């Protein structure tokens, strides 16, 4: 019975840790883009929508925001 309960709860905990790690890596990438991108004129603002995109997608979310920024400029 205890093993069944542990098996049921380990999957959501793994997903939660993966989401947290993905979010941390995404925000670290955002900071790097804003620091080094300022030298060439490419920055991404920090607002609620961008935070949600990066929080859900992580590093690919930063890439998506950069792509959207590039599409809006051209």
PLY file of the C-alpha trace (Angstrom):
ply
format ascii 1.0
element vertex 74
property float x
property float y
property float z
element edge 73
property int vertex1
property int vertex2
end_header
0.00 0.00 0.00
2.82 2.38 0.87
4.58 1.66 -2.41
1.40 2.44 -4.33
1.04 5.79 -2.57
4.69 6.63 -3.24
4.33 5.70 -6.89
1.25 7.90 -7.24
2.93 10.95 -5.73
6.37 10.67 -7.33
5.15 11.48 -10.85
3.63 14.88 -9.95
6.70 15.75 -7.86
9.01 14.95 -10.79
6.88 17.13 -13.09
6.94 19.96 -10.53
10.73 19.81 -10.18
11.11 19.75 -13.96
8.87 22.82 -14.28
10.82 24.66 -11.59
14.16 23.80 -13.21
12.85 24.83 -16.63
11.65 28.15 -15.19
14.97 28.87 -13.48
16.94 28.11 -16.63
14.58 30.27 -18.69
14.94 33.27 -16.41
18.72 32.81 -16.33
18.68 32.86 -20.14
16.52 36.00 -20.06
19.02 37.72 -17.79
21.89 36.74 -20.09
20.00 38.00 -23.14
19.27 41.32 -21.45
22.84 41.81 -20.21
24.70 40.81 -23.36
21.94 41.76 -25.78
22.01 45.35 -24.55
25.40 45.67 -26.23
23.87 44.96 -29.63
20.43 46.42 -28.99
18.42 43.25 -28.40
16.57 43.12 -25.10
13.40 41.48 -23.86
11.28 43.34 -21.34
10.26 41.65 -18.13
6.49 41.77 -17.80
3.68 39.40 -16.85
3.19 37.89 -20.31
6.90 37.30 -20.86
7.23 35.83 -17.36
4.39 33.40 -18.05
5.88 32.34 -21.40
9.31 31.78 -19.86
7.82 30.12 -16.80
5.94 27.58 -18.90
8.41 27.00 -21.73
11.77 27.82 -20.16
14.67 28.36 -22.55
12.56 27.68 -25.67
10.25 30.42 -24.38
13.17 32.86 -24.47
13.83 31.78 -28.04
10.16 32.32 -28.87
10.23 35.81 -27.38
13.39 36.63 -29.32
11.75 35.40 -32.52
8.65 37.50 -31.85
10.85 40.51 -31.10
12.70 39.98 -34.39
9.43 39.63 -36.32
8.08 42.84 -34.81
11.20 44.81 -35.72
11.36 43.66 -39.36
0 1
1 2
2 3
3 4
4 5
5 6
6 7
7 8
8 9
9 10
10 11
11 12
12 13
13 14
14 15
15 16
16 17
17 18
18 19
19 20
20 21
21 22
22 23
23 24
24 25
25 26
26 27
27 28
28 29
29 30
30 31
31 32
32 33
33 34
34 35
35 36
36 37
37 38
38 39
39 40
40 41
41 42
42 43
43 44
44 45
45 46
46 47
47 48
48 49
49 50
50 51
51 52
52 53
53 54
54 55
55 56
56 57
57 58
58 59
59 60
60 61
61 62
62 63
63 64
64 65
65 66
66 67
67 68
68 69
69 70
70 71
71 72
72 73
